[in-house]
């Protein structure tokens, strides 16, 4: 099992920044991808960004609406994945979840952290 704990959410004005953290513990092995998702009220959960280790580098992917504003990164030594969010917009308001996936496709989710952007 992998336990994930997100933090860093909060209330921010439009144009502001937040950095989310997702700390993993437990049986952390054979992880093939780590990602951030979000779910706004009345909407489906959507992928925001993910990062896939590929040897000595990482491959990042972003949904179009956050490209140029959000950056996903990881710190292997701390078993942590970050989401730096800049130029926040009211439409970024949602609960943000991190998800880690093993090579056998087992997926683990955190409990979520609320991000609210006021206009």
ChimeraX commands (.cxc) that place a marker at each C-alpha (Angstrom):
marker #1 position 0.00,0.00,0.00 radius 0.5
marker #1 position 0.97,3.58,-0.64 radius 0.5
marker #1 position -0.36,6.38,1.52 radius 0.5
marker #1 position -0.54,9.85,0.02 radius 0.5
marker #1 position -1.05,13.08,1.92 radius 0.5
marker #1 position -1.66,16.35,0.10 radius 0.5
marker #1 position -1.15,19.80,1.55 radius 0.5
marker #1 position -0.76,23.39,0.45 radius 0.5
marker #1 position -4.28,24.24,-0.60 radius 0.5
marker #1 position -6.07,27.37,0.53 radius 0.5
marker #1 position -7.78,30.57,-0.48 radius 0.5
marker #1 position -5.97,32.90,-2.85 radius 0.5
marker #1 position -6.91,35.85,-5.02 radius 0.5
marker #1 position -6.89,35.59,-8.78 radius 0.5
marker #1 position -3.37,35.99,-10.08 radius 0.5
marker #1 position -1.86,34.52,-6.97 radius 0.5
marker #1 position 0.17,31.36,-6.44 radius 0.5
marker #1 position 0.04,28.19,-4.39 radius 0.5
marker #1 position 2.30,25.16,-4.16 radius 0.5
marker #1 position 0.71,21.81,-3.46 radius 0.5
marker #1 position 2.69,18.93,-1.99 radius 0.5
marker #1 position 1.94,15.22,-2.05 radius 0.5
marker #1 position 4.01,13.11,0.33 radius 0.5
marker #1 position 4.06,9.35,-0.13 radius 0.5
marker #1 position 4.75,6.67,2.44 radius 0.5
marker #1 position 4.45,2.91,2.63 radius 0.5
marker #1 position 5.47,0.49,-0.11 radius 0.5
marker #1 position 6.87,2.95,-2.61 radius 0.5
marker #1 position 8.26,0.87,-5.44 radius 0.5
marker #1 position 7.58,0.29,-9.12 radius 0.5
marker #1 position 5.88,3.66,-9.38 radius 0.5
marker #1 position 5.38,4.51,-13.04 radius 0.5
marker #1 position 3.58,7.82,-12.80 radius 0.5
marker #1 position 2.53,10.49,-10.36 radius 0.5
marker #1 position -0.16,12.99,-11.10 radius 0.5
marker #1 position -2.39,15.76,-9.90 radius 0.5
marker #1 position -6.12,15.73,-10.59 radius 0.5
marker #1 position -8.85,18.15,-9.65 radius 0.5
marker #1 position -12.59,18.04,-9.22 radius 0.5
marker #1 position -14.76,21.12,-9.18 radius 0.5
marker #1 position -18.33,21.02,-7.82 radius 0.5
marker #1 position -20.65,19.35,-10.29 radius 0.5
marker #1 position -17.83,18.35,-12.60 radius 0.5
marker #1 position -15.88,15.19,-13.27 radius 0.5
marker #1 position -12.42,14.69,-11.91 radius 0.5
marker #1 position -9.83,15.72,-14.48 radius 0.5
marker #1 position -6.11,15.26,-14.92 radius 0.5
marker #1 position -4.18,18.47,-14.34 radius 0.5
marker #1 position -0.59,17.27,-14.71 radius 0.5
marker #1 position 1.44,14.13,-14.42 radius 0.5
marker #1 position 5.07,13.18,-14.30 radius 0.5
marker #1 position 6.58,9.92,-15.51 radius 0.5
marker #1 position 10.08,8.91,-14.51 radius 0.5
marker #1 position 12.09,7.87,-17.55 radius 0.5
marker #1 position 15.57,6.89,-16.52 radius 0.5
marker #1 position 17.44,9.98,-15.41 radius 0.5
marker #1 position 14.77,12.35,-16.70 radius 0.5
marker #1 position 11.08,12.92,-16.15 radius 0.5
marker #1 position 8.36,13.42,-18.71 radius 0.5
marker #1 position 5.72,15.96,-17.75 radius 0.5
marker #1 position 2.27,16.35,-19.22 radius 0.5
marker #1 position -0.23,19.16,-18.62 radius 0.5
marker #1 position -3.81,19.71,-19.52 radius 0.5
marker #1 position -4.16,22.65,-21.91 radius 0.5
marker #1 position -5.86,24.98,-19.46 radius 0.5
marker #1 position -2.87,25.03,-17.09 radius 0.5
marker #1 position 0.03,25.01,-19.55 radius 0.5
marker #1 position 2.43,27.85,-18.85 radius 0.5
marker #1 position 0.94,28.43,-15.39 radius 0.5
marker #1 position 1.41,25.16,-13.47 radius 0.5
marker #1 position 4.57,23.11,-12.99 radius 0.5
marker #1 position 4.76,19.57,-11.67 radius 0.5
marker #1 position 7.97,18.33,-10.11 radius 0.5
marker #1 position 9.19,15.57,-7.84 radius 0.5
marker #1 position 11.75,15.10,-5.10 radius 0.5
marker #1 position 12.68,11.44,-4.91 radius 0.5
marker #1 position 14.61,11.84,-1.68 radius 0.5
marker #1 position 11.50,13.18,0.01 radius 0.5
marker #1 position 9.01,10.91,-1.79 radius 0.5
marker #1 position 7.16,14.06,-2.70 radius 0.5
marker #1 position 5.48,15.45,-5.79 radius 0.5
marker #1 position 4.74,19.15,-6.07 radius 0.5
marker #1 position 2.38,21.26,-8.13 radius 0.5
marker #1 position 3.41,24.88,-8.39 radius 0.5
marker #1 position 0.40,26.91,-9.47 radius 0.5
marker #1 position 0.90,30.47,-10.69 radius 0.5
marker #1 position -1.46,33.02,-12.22 radius 0.5
marker #1 position -4.38,31.27,-10.61 radius 0.5
marker #1 position -7.86,31.84,-12.00 radius 0.5
marker #1 position -11.28,31.40,-10.40 radius 0.5
marker #1 position -11.86,28.43,-12.72 radius 0.5
marker #1 position -8.94,26.65,-11.03 radius 0.5
marker #1 position -11.09,26.34,-7.90 radius 0.5
marker #1 position -11.44,22.66,-7.05 radius 0.5
marker #1 position -10.35,19.90,-4.75 radius 0.5
marker #1 position -6.92,18.75,-5.90 radius 0.5
marker #1 position -5.91,15.11,-5.54 radius 0.5
marker #1 position -2.64,13.35,-6.16 radius 0.5
marker #1 position -2.48,9.88,-7.64 radius 0.5
marker #1 position 0.41,7.48,-7.88 radius 0.5
marker #1 position 0.32,4.45,-10.17 radius 0.5
marker #1 position 2.37,1.28,-9.99 radius 0.5
marker #1 position 3.67,-0.72,-12.91 radius 0.5
marker #1 position 0.93,-3.29,-12.22 radius 0.5
marker #1 position -1.63,-0.46,-12.66 radius 0.5
marker #1 position -2.57,-0.30,-8.96 radius 0.5
marker #1 position -3.52,3.31,-8.25 radius 0.5
marker #1 position -3.40,5.21,-4.98 radius 0.5
marker #1 position -5.14,8.49,-4.19 radius 0.5
marker #1 position -4.72,11.12,-1.53 radius 0.5
marker #1 position -7.57,12.64,0.42 radius 0.5
marker #1 position -7.51,15.90,-1.51 radius 0.5
marker #1 position -6.78,19.52,-0.70 radius 0.5
marker #1 position -9.13,22.42,-1.42 radius 0.5
marker #1 position -7.97,25.26,-3.65 radius 0.5
marker #1 position -10.23,28.30,-3.85 radius 0.5
marker #1 position -9.43,31.25,-6.11 radius 0.5
marker #1 position -11.42,34.40,-5.56 radius 0.5
marker #1 position -12.04,36.94,-8.31 radius 0.5
marker link #1:1,2 radius 0.2
marker link #1:2,3 radius 0.2
marker link #1:3,4 radius 0.2
marker link #1:4,5 radius 0.2
marker link #1:5,6 radius 0.2
marker link #1:6,7 radius 0.2
marker link #1:7,8 radius 0.2
marker link #1:8,9 radius 0.2
marker link #1:9,10 radius 0.2
marker link #1:10,11 radius 0.2
marker link #1:11,12 radius 0.2
marker link #1:12,13 radius 0.2
marker link #1:13,14 radius 0.2
marker link #1:14,15 radius 0.2
marker link #1:15,16 radius 0.2
marker link #1:16,17 radius 0.2
marker link #1:17,18 radius 0.2
marker link #1:18,19 radius 0.2
marker link #1:19,20 radius 0.2
marker link #1:20,21 radius 0.2
marker link #1:21,22 radius 0.2
marker link #1:22,23 radius 0.2
marker link #1:23,24 radius 0.2
marker link #1:24,25 radius 0.2
marker link #1:25,26 radius 0.2
marker link #1:26,27 radius 0.2
marker link #1:27,28 radius 0.2
marker link #1:28,29 radius 0.2
marker link #1:29,30 radius 0.2
marker link #1:30,31 radius 0.2
marker link #1:31,32 radius 0.2
marker link #1:32,33 radius 0.2
marker link #1:33,34 radius 0.2
marker link #1:34,35 radius 0.2
marker link #1:35,36 radius 0.2
marker link #1:36,37 radius 0.2
marker link #1:37,38 radius 0.2
marker link #1:38,39 radius 0.2
marker link #1:39,40 radius 0.2
marker link #1:40,41 radius 0.2
marker link #1:41,42 radius 0.2
marker link #1:42,43 radius 0.2
marker link #1:43,44 radius 0.2
marker link #1:44,45 radius 0.2
marker link #1:45,46 radius 0.2
marker link #1:46,47 radius 0.2
marker link #1:47,48 radius 0.2
marker link #1:48,49 radius 0.2
marker link #1:49,50 radius 0.2
marker link #1:50,51 radius 0.2
marker link #1:51,52 radius 0.2
marker link #1:52,53 radius 0.2
marker link #1:53,54 radius 0.2
marker link #1:54,55 radius 0.2
marker link #1:55,56 radius 0.2
marker link #1:56,57 radius 0.2
marker link #1:57,58 radius 0.2
marker link #1:58,59 radius 0.2
marker link #1:59,60 radius 0.2
marker link #1:60,61 radius 0.2
marker link #1:61,62 radius 0.2
marker link #1:62,63 radius 0.2
marker link #1:63,64 radius 0.2
marker link #1:64,65 radius 0.2
marker link #1:65,66 radius 0.2
marker link #1:66,67 radius 0.2
marker link #1:67,68 radius 0.2
marker link #1:68,69 radius 0.2
marker link #1:69,70 radius 0.2
marker link #1:70,71 radius 0.2
marker link #1:71,72 radius 0.2
marker link #1:72,73 radius 0.2
marker link #1:73,74 radius 0.2
marker link #1:74,75 radius 0.2
marker link #1:75,76 radius 0.2
marker link #1:76,77 radius 0.2
marker link #1:77,78 radius 0.2
marker link #1:78,79 radius 0.2
marker link #1:79,80 radius 0.2
marker link #1:80,81 radius 0.2
marker link #1:81,82 radius 0.2
marker link #1:82,83 radius 0.2
marker link #1:83,84 radius 0.2
marker link #1:84,85 radius 0.2
marker link #1:85,86 radius 0.2
marker link #1:86,87 radius 0.2
marker link #1:87,88 radius 0.2
marker link #1:88,89 radius 0.2
marker link #1:89,90 radius 0.2
marker link #1:90,91 radius 0.2
marker link #1:91,92 radius 0.2
marker link #1:92,93 radius 0.2
marker link #1:93,94 radius 0.2
marker link #1:94,95 radius 0.2
marker link #1:95,96 radius 0.2
marker link #1:96,97 radius 0.2
marker link #1:97,98 radius 0.2
marker link #1:98,99 radius 0.2
marker link #1:99,100 radius 0.2
marker link #1:100,101 radius 0.2
marker link #1:101,102 radius 0.2
marker link #1:102,103 radius 0.2
marker link #1:103,104 radius 0.2
marker link #1:104,105 radius 0.2
marker link #1:105,106 radius 0.2
marker link #1:106,107 radius 0.2
marker link #1:107,108 radius 0.2
marker link #1:108,109 radius 0.2
marker link #1:109,110 radius 0.2
marker link #1:110,111 radius 0.2
marker link #1:111,112 radius 0.2
marker link #1:112,113 radius 0.2
marker link #1:113,114 radius 0.2
marker link #1:114,115 radius 0.2
marker link #1:115,116 radius 0.2
marker link #1:116,117 radius 0.2
marker link #1:117,118 radius 0.2
marker link #1:118,119 radius 0.2
view
